């Protein structure tokens, strides 16, 4: 809403200037550009404004999804607000993403802009492409990530990341899914904190006899990658021990 208001303000300011000069061609162009951008749902909102717009929509908002079935890669409490952690991890040109790319030898990183998926302002998405570094088992390969916000509500964020690596062996037969959940940490000290849970799953696009090998290789690669992810995140924010969480059963008994 703020972005739309600013856009209209610029147009009407231009109208006033052009009225004085008698030139209406630039105004017509501005109005046309505005109409096109609204029609295509690509009005230039910032990342923070887009997140705020998602949070303001209360109609048919999904619940926080369950963790993906194969396993948990990260389950930590960090001394940072959920909103700040979300921006730190997923804002355009995130310094953390750059640091992780350098640490893991990832190259040719190309971030697409955050846009509304199919014009739906309750679903924010972008595509990120990059080249994964070579390992002992496979050469360097290109990867494609589609990152989608599926929940933004009251300091809770859920981002589903679908990763395709068509150049790896049997790469066209599967994709990896990652679910990032950022929630309030509820630490006993009362300080604002975030509970980050990253889970993963694997979707087979066609039948293959190599399912066990594919899942085993993915498990090992993700385990190593997110071990580095956790270490790097801990360099930026204090990690809180689970003992810092309040004893909910004791708290309920006390209140009762």
Secondary structure as UniProt FT lines:
FT   HELIX           2..21
FT   HELIX           25..40
FT   HELIX           47..56
FT   TURN            59..60
FT   STRAND          71..78
FT   HELIX           82..90
FT   TURN            92..93
FT   HELIX           95..104
FT   STRAND          107..111
FT   STRAND          115..117
FT   TURN            118..119
FT   STRAND          120..132
FT   STRAND          141..153
FT   TURN            154..155
FT   STRAND          156..164
FT   TURN            166..167
FT   TURN            169..170
FT   HELIX           171..173
FT   STRAND          174..184
FT   TURN            188..189
FT   STRAND          194..204
FT   TURN            209..210
FT   HELIX           211..234
FT   TURN            235..236
FT   STRAND          239..240
FT   HELIX           242..244
FT   HELIX           248..255
//
